[in-house]
């Protein structure tokens, strides 16, 4: 499952301008909920993350919604999705819930080149 999660979490960033927050809630599948910040005018990026999210079992994709605070264990932030295509840099954060341990998250977040914060 870790290999699949690492593949799914390959990262990217919305730079300047107005952005829209999208949420991909896959807590039932992987114990993770993601916040994406997509440039408002970027319909292609919206469709890419929607399709990616909904390809996972039990995923919920919403515009403007936030991942719940309750039960959150850690956050790996400032990630970049789709970094193999310089035109599609989408910023996102992974929020981790039950079933994760700190050692795994330290390694995963470092591999994703994100900033890890544990909830206190």
Secondary structure in CASP SS format (residue, H / E / C, confidence):
PFRMAT SS
TARGET T0000
AUTHOR 0000-0000-0000
METHOD secondary structure of the structure
MODEL  1
X C 1.00
X H 1.00
X H 1.00
X H 1.00
X H 1.00
X H 1.00
X H 1.00
X H 1.00
X C 1.00
X C 1.00
X E 1.00
X C 1.00
X C 1.00
X C 1.00
X C 1.00
X C 1.00
X C 1.00
X C 1.00
X E 1.00
X E 1.00
X E 1.00
X E 1.00
X E 1.00
X E 1.00
X E 1.00
X E 1.00
X H 1.00
X H 1.00
X H 1.00
X H 1.00
X C 1.00
X E 1.00
X E 1.00
X E 1.00
X E 1.00
X E 1.00
X E 1.00
X E 1.00
X E 1.00
X C 1.00
X C 1.00
X C 1.00
X H 1.00
X H 1.00
X H 1.00
X H 1.00
X H 1.00
X H 1.00
X H 1.00
X H 1.00
X H 1.00
X H 1.00
X H 1.00
X H 1.00
X C 1.00
X C 1.00
X C 1.00
X C 1.00
X C 1.00
X E 1.00
X E 1.00
X E 1.00
X E 1.00
X C 1.00
X C 1.00
X C 1.00
X C 1.00
X C 1.00
X C 1.00
X C 1.00
X C 1.00
X C 1.00
X C 1.00
X E 1.00
X E 1.00
X E 1.00
X E 1.00
X E 1.00
X E 1.00
X E 1.00
X E 1.00
X C 1.00
X C 1.00
X C 1.00
X C 1.00
X C 1.00
X C 1.00
X C 1.00
X C 1.00
X E 1.00
X E 1.00
X E 1.00
X E 1.00
X E 1.00
X E 1.00
X E 1.00
X C 1.00
X C 1.00
X C 1.00
X C 1.00
X C 1.00
X H 1.00
X H 1.00
X H 1.00
X H 1.00
X H 1.00
X H 1.00
X H 1.00
X H 1.00
X H 1.00
X H 1.00
X C 1.00
X C 1.00
X C 1.00
X E 1.00
X E 1.00
X E 1.00
X E 1.00
X C 1.00
X C 1.00
END
